[in-house]
Amino acid sequence: MIVLRAKKVKFDVTYITKEDKPDWFLELSPHGKVPVLKVNDIALFESNAIAEFLDEVVEPRLAPQDPIMRAYNRAWTDFTGNWAKALNQVTYAKTVEEHASALNELPLTLQKLEDALSRRSNNGPYFNDENISLVDAAYAPFIMRFEIVEGINPTNILKQYPNISAWSDALMENEFVINSVPNDFSEVYQVNLYNRKTLAAEILNQKQ
C-alpha cells in the first residue's frame, strides 16, 4: 500500500481479516497471508516481492540506481523478518514476564539497525535520503503497530536509539504511510490484540 501510494498507482483494495478468509482469497494466496496483488491474471504475494515488482514497472524508482546500493537496500529489506519478529515478541507478549524477556532481547535487533542508519552518508530522514524507499516501506508497517502498543504499554525503548527514533518519527508522519491503512486501523489492531490475549489488551481493559 505504501509503495502503491508513493507511486500514485490507481488500485482497488479489499481488506481481509485473519478470522474471516474467503475461499477466493485462499485460492490466490498460497500462504493464506496478505498482501496479495493481482495483476492481470497473476496473483503476486509476499510484500517485498510485490514492492520490487512495482518498483520495476512504475516510476518513480524507490530503490537506488546504483547496483551496489540497491543490493545493500535489498539486504536490509530482507532483515525486516528479524525486525518484525523482535518487535512482535514485545507487542504480542501475553504476560509481564514474556514482555520483559522480549524487551530484554529487542536491543540486539535495534542496535543493528541503529548502526546501519548511523552509517548513512546523508541526513535522511529516510533510510537512503529525503525520499522514501523500499526499505522504509518494508519497516513502516511494523513500526506503526509497535507504536500503537507503545501508546498502551509504553516502554520508550526506541527513544534510546536516536537514529531509529528520528527515522520512525519521519515514517509515522509520512502521508504514504499514514494513508496505507484505513482510518479505523488502530481500533482494528486493538481487536487483534484482544484476540491474541495479549498483555496490551489486558492493560487496555484495566484502563476502561
N, C-alpha and C positions, 0 to 999 in steps of 0.2 A: 504494500500500500504506500509506503514511504517513497519507494523508487518510482512507482506509477505517478504519484503526485509531483515529485520533483521533476519528472519529465513531461508533466501536463498531458498524460495519456488519458483518453476517454475510456471509461470502463464501467461495467456493472458489477456490483458486489452482492454476494449472498452470504450472510453470516451463518456459521454452523456452530452449534453448541456441542460440548463433549457428551452431554447426556442424550442428545437427540440428533443422531447422524442418519440422514435419509439414505435409502438404498442407492439413489442415483449418485450421491456423493461418494459412497464407498466403492462404487464401480470406477470412479475417476481417480480416487486417491489410493494408491497401493498400500500405504501405511495407515490409512484412515485418519490422517492428520491434515491440518491446514498449515499454510495456504496451498491452494491449487489454482493454477492459471490455465484456463482453456483458450488455446489459440487455434483458430480454425477447428480441426477435429482432433487436435493433440492436447492432452492434459499434461501440463508440466507441474512437477511437485518438488518440494524442498525449497525453502526460502532463498538460499544462496544461489541455487541453480536458476531459479526464476529471475532473481536480480541480475545475474550475469547475462542471461538471455536478453532481458530488456535493455541492458546497457550496450549490447552489441547491435541492437536493431533500431534503437530510438535515441536521438540526440536530445540533450547534451550528454556526453560521456561523463559518468561519475567516477570511473576508475582512471588512474593516471595514464597518460600516454606513454610514458617511459616504461619499457618492459620490465626493468628491474623493480621499479616502484610498484608496478601493477602486481607483480608476483609477491612482493612484500605485503601489499594490501590484502592479497588473497590469503596469505598465510595468517594474517591477523583476523580475517573473516572466519577462517577455519577454527580459530581459537574461541569463537563465540560459544561453542559447545561447552568448553571448560568454564567460561564466564557464566553461562546460563545455569549450569549445574551448581556452581558455587553460590550464586545468588538465590536460586530456588531452594537450596537446603535451608537457607535462612527464612525466606518468605513462607515456605510451606511446613516449617517446623511445627510439630504438634504439641510439644511440651517446652517448658522453660529450659530443661536440660538439653533437649535437642537444639533449641535455638542458641543456647550458649556455646555448644560444641560447634555448630555450623559457623557461628560468628567468629569463633577462635580460628577456624580453618580459612575463612574468607580472605584474610590478608595475603595468603600465599598466591592467590589469583590476582588480587587487586594490585599488588606490587609489580607484577609483570606488566600489567597494562599501564600503570603509572610510569614505569621506566620507558616503555615504548612512546608514550606521549611526551615525555621529557626529552627524548631524542629528536623530536621534530625540528626541522630547520626553518620553522615559520612560527607565527604567533597564533595559529589556529583561526577560529575557535574549534574547528572540527579536526578530524584525525589527520587530514592532509594539509588543509589550508582554510580559506574563508568559505569554501564551497563544500556542501555535504557530499559524502562519498558512499560507496557501497559498504565500507566498514562501518560508518556511522549508522547506516540504515539497518545493519545486522544487529548492532548492540542496543540501539534505542528502545526497541520493544521490551527488552528485559530490564532496562533502567526504569522505564515507565512503570512497570509492575512493581519493581522494588521500591520505588518512591511512594507508591500507594500504600504499601505496607509500612514504610517509614513513617507515614502520617498517622498510622495506627499504633505502632510499637517502635518509637524512634530509637535508633542506635547511633545515628550521626557518623557512622563509620566512613562514609565517602568523603566527609569533610577532612578526614585525616590524610587524604591524598589530594593535594591541591590541583594537580593536573586533571585527574578524573573528575573532581568536583566541578571545575570550570567547564570541562567538556560536557558533563552531564547537564549542567545548567543550560548550556547553549543548545543541546539537543532538545531538552524539555521546553524550550522557548521557540523552537523551530516550527513554522507553520505546517510543513510537510509531516512532521512527527505528530503534532497536535491533531491534525485532521486525518491521521491514519486510522483512528479509532472512532466509534460512534460517541455521541455526546454523553451517553449514559455508561461509558466504559467502566468508570470507577465503581459504579453500583453493581454492574455485571460481574466485575472481577471480585468484588466482595462476596457475592454469592458463591463464586468458585472457592473462595477461602473457607466459607461455611461448609460447603460440600466436602471439602478435604479435611474438615475438622481440625483446622489449624489453630495454633496459639493466637494468631492475629484475630481470628474470628471470635475466640473466647474473650479476648480483650475488648473487641467491639461490643459484645453482649454486655460486658460489665459497664461500658460507658453509656449504654442506652437505658 
